[in-house]
Amino acid sequence: MWIPLLLMAVAVSLEPFRVGMTVLMINRPQPRRQLLALLAGGFAMGTAVGVVVLFVLRPALGSAHFTLPTVQIVVGAVVLVNAALVATGVWGRGRDAASLAETRFGPLAARARRVVNGPSPWMAGIAGLGIALPSVDYLAALAIIVASGAATGVQLGALMLFNVVAFALVEIPLLCYLVAPDRTRATLSALYERLRSHGRRGAGALLAVIGCVLLGVGFAGM
């Protein structure tokens, strides 16, 4: 369970949208407060969803067919499909629609930008809630945790570990900013631009590796 889970958390942490939100928050007024609010919102959403799935819905999933090898095979197949969609850019084809919306709703978009660029950490907290909304990767990770059959404490620890790794590119810049703010901004911006330009294929390749590992482990355990 642990190696696929950590790989999936790394893949989630490298999502350009997550890194982009961190770049945005570190360039707003009072960056430490903004990053803390972003991290708090993300952890609140991620933990709440995880606890609901692990401890509320788990009894409904306790069937003979919901075994770890079966879940690993299903999740591996889903992750491979997701890898193909990411690598081919299917997930990134909504930018034209976003530009059109901004053209049509210019005043509203301008007001939203003023709110985003303001000093209040509430916007950062809401953004944290948004970036932690359940994705395919996160739900797949939760399915692996549930199917592992581990003790409740172990599953809760796995959930928290996943979220810690998934938010590494918020946590690390927050710590680095306390020591070297300008260098942290520059490094994070460069990483974001690199992920935007080359990250699609890298993310697709990482997801493909995770999918193949899950399929291999799943078939070996049947």
C-alpha positions as CSV (number, residue, x, y, z in Angstrom):
1,M,0.0,0.0,0.0
2,W,2.7,2.5,1.0
3,I,4.8,2.8,-2.1
4,P,1.8,3.3,-4.6
5,L,0.2,5.7,-2.1
6,L,3.4,7.8,-1.8
7,L,3.8,7.9,-5.6
8,M,0.3,9.0,-6.0
9,A,0.8,11.8,-3.4
10,V,3.9,13.0,-5.3
11,A,1.9,13.1,-8.5
12,V,-0.8,15.1,-6.9
13,S,1.7,17.5,-5.3
14,L,3.1,18.3,-8.8
15,E,-0.2,19.4,-10.3
16,P,0.5,22.7,-12.0
17,F,-2.7,24.2,-10.5
18,R,-1.5,23.5,-7.0
19,V,1.9,25.0,-7.7
20,G,0.3,27.9,-9.4
21,M,-1.8,28.7,-6.4
22,T,1.2,28.6,-4.2
23,V,3.0,31.0,-6.5
24,L,0.0,33.3,-6.4
25,M,-0.2,33.3,-2.6
26,I,3.5,33.9,-2.1
27,N,3.2,37.0,-4.2
28,R,0.2,38.4,-2.4
29,P,0.5,40.7,0.7
30,Q,1.5,38.9,3.9
31,P,2.7,35.7,2.1
32,R,3.1,33.7,5.3
33,R,-0.5,34.2,6.3
34,Q,-1.6,33.4,2.7
35,L,0.4,30.2,2.5
36,L,-0.8,29.1,6.0
37,A,-4.4,29.8,5.0
38,L,-4.0,27.9,1.7
39,L,-2.5,24.9,3.6
40,A,-5.1,25.0,6.3
41,G,-8.0,25.0,3.8
42,G,-6.4,22.2,1.8
43,F,-5.8,20.0,4.8
44,A,-9.3,20.7,6.1
45,M,-10.9,19.6,2.8
46,G,-8.6,16.6,2.2
47,T,-8.9,15.3,5.8
48,A,-12.6,15.7,5.9
49,V,-13.2,13.9,2.6
50,G,-10.8,11.2,3.7
51,V,-12.3,10.6,7.1
52,V,-15.8,10.4,5.5
53,V,-14.7,7.8,3.0
54,L,-12.5,5.8,5.4
55,F,-14.8,5.7,8.5
56,V,-18.3,6.4,7.3
57,L,-18.5,4.7,3.9
58,R,-16.1,1.9,4.7
59,P,-18.8,-0.5,6.1
60,A,-20.7,-0.2,2.8
61,L,-17.6,-1.2,0.9
62,G,-16.9,-4.3,3.0
63,S,-17.8,-6.9,0.4
64,A,-15.9,-10.0,-0.7
65,H,-15.1,-8.3,-4.0
66,F,-13.6,-5.3,-2.4
67,T,-10.1,-6.7,-1.8
68,L,-6.8,-5.0,-2.1
69,P,-5.6,-6.8,-5.2
70,T,-8.9,-6.1,-7.0
71,V,-8.8,-2.4,-6.0
72,Q,-5.2,-2.1,-7.1
73,I,-6.0,-3.5,-10.5
74,V,-9.0,-1.3,-11.0
75,V,-7.2,1.8,-9.7
76,G,-4.2,0.9,-11.9
77,A,-6.4,0.9,-15.0
78,V,-8.0,4.2,-14.0
79,V,-4.6,5.8,-13.4
80,L,-3.4,4.6,-16.8
81,V,-6.4,6.2,-18.5
82,N,-5.8,9.4,-16.5
83,A,-2.1,9.3,-17.5
84,A,-3.1,9.1,-21.2
85,L,-5.6,12.0,-20.8
86,V,-2.9,14.1,-19.0
87,A,-0.2,13.3,-21.5
88,T,-2.4,14.1,-24.5
89,G,-3.5,17.4,-23.0
90,V,-7.2,16.5,-22.7
91,W,-7.5,18.1,-19.2
92,G,-6.0,21.4,-20.5
93,R,-8.4,22.2,-23.2
94,G,-10.7,24.4,-21.2
95,R,-8.5,27.5,-21.4
96,D,-10.2,29.0,-24.4
97,A,-13.6,28.8,-22.6
98,A,-12.0,30.5,-19.6
99,S,-10.7,33.3,-21.7
100,L,-14.1,33.7,-23.4
101,A,-15.8,33.9,-20.0
102,E,-13.4,36.6,-18.8
103,T,-14.1,38.6,-22.0
104,R,-17.9,38.4,-21.5
105,F,-17.7,39.0,-17.7
106,G,-15.0,41.6,-17.6
107,P,-16.2,43.7,-14.7
108,L,-16.9,40.6,-12.6
109,A,-13.5,39.2,-13.4
110,A,-11.8,42.5,-12.5
111,R,-13.6,42.5,-9.2
112,A,-12.5,38.9,-8.5
113,R,-8.9,39.9,-9.3
114,R,-9.1,42.7,-6.8
115,V,-10.3,40.3,-4.1
116,V,-7.6,37.8,-5.0
117,N,-4.9,40.5,-4.8
118,G,-6.1,41.8,-1.5
119,P,-4.5,41.1,1.9
120,S,-7.3,38.9,3.4
121,P,-6.3,35.3,4.0
122,W,-9.9,34.1,3.5
123,M,-9.4,33.9,-0.3
124,A,-6.3,31.7,0.3
125,G,-8.3,29.4,2.6
126,I,-11.1,29.1,0.0
127,A,-8.4,28.3,-2.6
128,G,-7.0,25.6,-0.4
129,L,-10.5,24.1,-0.1
130,G,-10.7,24.2,-3.9
131,I,-7.4,22.6,-4.7
132,A,-8.2,19.7,-2.3
133,L,-11.5,18.8,-3.8
134,P,-11.5,15.0,-4.4
135,S,-9.8,14.2,-7.7
136,V,-9.5,10.9,-9.4
137,D,-6.0,10.4,-7.9
138,Y,-7.2,11.2,-4.4
139,L,-10.2,8.9,-4.6
140,A,-8.0,6.1,-6.0
141,A,-5.6,6.6,-3.0
142,L,-8.5,6.4,-0.6
143,A,-9.7,3.2,-2.2
144,I,-6.3,1.6,-1.7
145,I,-6.2,2.7,1.9
146,V,-9.7,1.2,2.6
147,A,-9.0,-2.0,0.7
148,S,-5.7,-2.5,2.6
149,G,-7.7,-3.8,5.6
150,A,-5.2,-2.2,8.0
151,A,-6.1,-1.1,11.5
152,T,-8.0,2.2,11.9
153,G,-5.0,4.0,13.2
154,V,-2.8,2.9,10.4
155,Q,-5.4,4.0,7.8
156,L,-5.7,7.4,9.4
157,G,-2.0,7.7,9.4
158,A,-1.8,6.8,5.7
159,L,-4.5,9.4,5.0
160,M,-2.5,12.1,6.9
161,L,0.8,11.1,5.2
162,F,-0.8,11.3,1.8
163,N,-2.0,14.8,2.5
164,V,1.4,15.9,3.9
165,V,3.2,14.7,0.8
166,A,0.4,16.1,-1.5
167,F,0.9,19.6,0.0
168,A,4.7,19.4,0.0
169,L,5.0,22.3,-2.5
170,V,3.0,24.5,-0.2
171,E,4.8,23.4,3.0
172,I,8.3,23.6,1.7
173,P,8.0,27.1,0.2
174,L,6.4,28.3,3.4
175,L,9.4,27.1,5.4
176,C,11.9,28.4,2.8
177,Y,10.2,31.8,2.7
178,L,11.0,32.3,6.3
179,V,14.7,32.1,5.5
180,A,15.0,33.4,1.9
181,P,11.8,35.0,0.7
182,D,13.1,36.4,-2.6
183,R,15.0,33.2,-3.6
184,T,11.9,31.2,-2.7
185,R,9.7,33.3,-4.9
186,A,12.1,33.0,-7.9
187,T,12.6,29.2,-7.5
188,L,8.9,28.5,-7.1
189,S,8.0,30.7,-10.2
190,A,10.6,28.9,-12.2
191,L,9.3,25.5,-11.1
192,Y,5.7,26.6,-12.0
193,E,6.8,27.7,-15.5
194,R,8.7,24.4,-16.0
195,L,5.6,22.4,-15.0
196,R,3.4,24.4,-17.3
197,S,5.7,24.0,-20.3
198,H,7.0,20.4,-19.8
199,G,5.1,19.1,-16.8
200,R,2.2,17.5,-18.8
201,R,4.4,14.7,-20.3
202,G,6.3,14.3,-17.0
203,A,3.0,14.0,-15.0
204,G,1.6,11.6,-17.6
205,A,4.8,9.4,-17.4
206,L,4.7,9.4,-13.6
207,L,1.0,8.4,-13.6
208,A,1.7,5.7,-16.1
209,V,4.4,4.3,-13.9
210,I,2.0,4.3,-10.9
211,G,-0.7,2.6,-12.9
212,C,1.7,-0.1,-14.1
213,V,3.0,-0.7,-10.5
214,L,-0.6,-1.0,-9.2
215,L,-1.5,-3.5,-12.0
216,G,1.6,-5.6,-11.4
217,V,1.1,-5.7,-7.6
218,G,-2.6,-6.3,-8.0
219,F,-2.2,-9.3,-10.4
220,A,0.6,-10.7,-8.3
221,G,-1.6,-10.6,-5.2
222,M,-4.6,-12.4,-6.7
